[in-house]
Amino acid sequence: MDDVNRGFSSWLRSPGHQAWLAQEGHRLLGFARAAKTAQGFGNLDDQGRLPADAIAETMNTARMTHSFALAHIDGIPGCAEWVDHGVAALAGPLRDAEQGGWFAKPLNEGGETGKAAYLHAFVALAASSAVVAQRPGAQALLEQAIQVITTHFWSEEEGAMRESFARDWRDEEAYRGANSNMHSTEAFLALADVTGDARWLDRALRIVERVIHQHAAGNDHQVIEHFTQQWQPVAEYNVDKPDDGFRPYGTTPGHAFEWARLVLHLEAARQKAGLDAPSWLLEDARRLFENACRYGWNVDGAPGIVYTLDWQNRPVVRHRLHWTHAEAAAAAAALLQRTGEPAYETWYRTFWDFIDTRFIDRVDGSWRHELNPQNEPSADIWPGKPDLYHAYQATLLPVLPLAKSLATALARVD
């Protein structure tokens, strides 16, 4: 993007803003180091303390491993130890050595033993980033993740991911979810970079075609989250539990932002690989972003993006979550890079101003993960500060090209 020719100056090209993003990223990493447990990474409380009974979880272990791998690739000293710890946890106590795949948490911590596509997408993402970071054990972990995804989760017939299974890969869940397929799209973009296998870009396109270009585009570009096994929308899914952290009722503006960014990464990756990149990719990304802003931002008289909407685009869960705003800023940056249009610059600055004044916690560290409808800190959906992934990526994405996944972009691999 040529700011001079476009007639405005962008924060994306501002040395001051780039330095601010880097400083904020370093601050987030420093806070997250305390999450290390014997079997992976646990969940920190609001003050950055690890509870005595903290349990390693595959989701956060994979996200932490991915994030610290990005930091190591970016030249931040002291992060390799955390990457190696995460790789060892994912290869050890969090993995099912008998049946293959990954549990949500170690067997010795109890709980369910099912295998979820959402978690396996993050394992693949973490492994791919650790491979780019050239960490020991990462290649073997990546190969295991690819084998499990290819054998059990990817449906060539559907062009999408199956949702979950019992431990022995039986009892497939009669459900299809946009969330797990969204993070699988993210993982597939990384796998394409790391393996050089363009089939992952084809698979990512098939997911986007189904979830976004077919279903979301047919719903005013509001992302439908829940489906039957035959990909029929389930409108009333979790109507009695609308604030579920992973499968909330209705539509989720934060996911529309996240999808918009991923759609642009897919377009750029396919173009760079010499593959067909349909023109509707850009249009869908624009519409996803536009409607997420229209229906999600400041819709109840207070600034910020609400968590969920009903099918008439009325707010349901009015809490503001940190990850939603991180993804909104990243999506605005991606559209600004792609189009050079000043409206996206305005949104980009708006989102970061809100993050700075409401979410960034300069007393206890990291970001407040949740605000109530009055924009006061709360813990109704996401207690504590367990997540590094969304906020840290938001500090990296604005200064990186669209055509590569984060790890390979940071490694400056051509």
Secondary structure, DSSP 8 states (H G I E B T S, - for coil): --HHHHTS--GGG-HHHHHHHHHHHHHHHHHHGGGEETTEE----TTS---TT----HHHHHHHHHHHHHHHHTT-TT-HHHHHHHHHHHHTTTB-TTT-SB-SS-GGG-S---EEHHHHHHHHHHHHHHHHTT-TTHHHHHHHHHHHIIIIIEETTTTEE--EE-TTS-S--S-EEHHHHHHHHHHHHHHHHHH--THHHHHHHHHHIIIIIIIIGGGTT----EE-TTS-B-TTTTTTSTT-SSS-SSB-HHHHHHHHHHHHHHHHHHHHTT----THHHHHHHHHHHHHHHHHBTTTSSSSB-S-B-TTS-BSS--EEHHHHHHHHHHHHHHHHHH--HHHHHHHHHHHHHIIIIIB-TTT-SB--EE-TTS-B--SSS-S----HHHHHHHHGGGS-SSS-HHHHHTT--
